[in-house]
Amino acid sequence: MVTRKESRDRTSIIRRLFLVGLLVCLAIGQGAGHARAASLDDFYGVNVQQVFSGSPASWQPQLQAMAAGGLQLARIDARWSDIEPNPPSGGTHNYDWSMYDAIVQGMAQAGLRWFPVIGYSTSWAGVTPGDANSVVAPAHVDDFAAFAAAVAARYGPGGSFWAAHPQLPQLPVTDYEIWNEENSSTFMHPQTSAPEAYADLYMTARAAIKAVEPQASVVVGGLALGEQDGTGELQFIQRMYAHRPDLRGNVDAVGLHPYQPTVADTYARLAGFRQALDQVAGPGVPIEITEVGWATTAVPEAERATYLRTLAEQLPRSDCNVTRFLPYTWLTEETDPSNPEDWFGIWNHNGSGKPSGIAYLDAVQLMRGLTPAGAPTGAVKICHVANSAGPKLRLRVLQVRRGHWVKVSVRCRPACILRIGLFAHVRHVHNARGHTRRLALRVAGIHARAKVLRLRIRGARAVRPAAKLKATAVVRRASGVGVTRRARHVRIR
């Protein structure tokens, strides 16, 4: 975990945050145009998986804090295996709604709308019997679609749940995300045929939901980044459309999970995905950020607060056509210091907000016009920034004191803003995918004359010996923003 140990470290962190903010501004460019005209109703929400792991009595304080902060959506899975644990009998589906009735009732009482993830397989429907995360077998795709339609018929507009609970605020489901990280073998396997199988599943489920509620939005499940544990997000979407050309014009939105070390990196991946999606699906298909976040084991709380505030204030004004933002996540267990999955939460179990959660809700209220202060209105260029030649960047590793620090020499022509980080991969028994941990970060102005930087390594014992230095140099010219990237492999222990 990255920590602040001494008062001089706090000063250094503040300086780094200032420079990171400067880098983001340079990289995205604040335009003078107008923000997107779409309403911010149902734009903001949060993932709430851990909230419902406690007793029902513990739900309302957390849900009410979300609503009071301006959030309108709560994302949690609608698990097929929980609702239909047994196969149809005599062609009749038998659904158990008791768990989700309680969840939706709790959300409605707090003024929140459910944003369900329709997934995954069941013990009886997957290509691998007994494996609820295997690809749905072709013979059971229609069963999955029937389940998706049943969710819409119960919790959508005019659904049977709302008819049975007229005393509740009527907040029916309007959006349905089909699966979660279907390009990751953790959530869908095998990956060899996953893009094609998912394309068929999505189209069949979308048609079934639309038959119940024609105005529903059916979202392609949030795609994970990279190929480390599955299929890269760009390749996955390309293979989907190649297999089913009729997807073009029949996708309501595509989910994305752009987990990255910093906001600048998140924007770079978002821009790349926007451009690729436009080429494959045609321009205009919305992107929904249904997960993104940082664990406090990797990023200090002050930085998390800055990152979430930046995303909340800039994404709705961006040129990326992002129509939803649901960070991961409201609560996490916070019991195992060695498991980063335990430390993504932005709120405390006692009902108080962490700085990251408070910053996010403050930004949401600002952007939704719920505070006296006026919301920023300038357009933010992220996905269609004019490209310019990047600076000439020279990066050389001078010395490594294993477990302590890495010393590098850098020079940049013309002068640039440089962000350089040291990253290593961690695998954990609780998380099959593992994760990338940032061990060091420096941001500095660099000139043509070589400058020596020392990156202090934090937490080297918990990661693999091989690490990677990643440097990004940014220069802003009249012709646009120029970016140069360099990487070097180093052994840190």
Secondary structure, 3 states (H helix, E strand, C coil): CCCCCCHHHHHHHHHHHHHHHHHHHHHHCEEEEECCCCCCCCCEEEECHHHHHCCHHHHHHHHHHHHHCCCCEEEEEEEHHHHCCCCCECCECCCCCHHHHHHHHHHHHHCCEEEEEEECCCCCCECCCCCCCECECHHHHHHHHHHHHHHHHHHCCCCHHHHHCCCCCCCCCCEEEECCCCCECCCCECCCCHHHHHHHHHHHHHHHHHHHCCCCEEEEEEEECCCCCECCHHHHHHHHHHHCHHHCCCCCEEEEECCCCCHHHHHHHHHHHHHHHHHHHCCCCCEEECCCCCCCCCCCHHHHHHHHHHHHHHHHHECCCEEEECCCCCCCCCCCCCCHHHHCCCECCCCCECHHHHHHHHHHHHHCCCCCCCCCCEEECCCCCCEECCCEEEEEEEEEECCCEEEEEEEEECCEEEEEEEEEEEEECCEEEEEEEEEEEEEEEECCCCEEEEEECCCHHHCCCEEEEEEEEEEEECCEEEEEEEEEEEECC
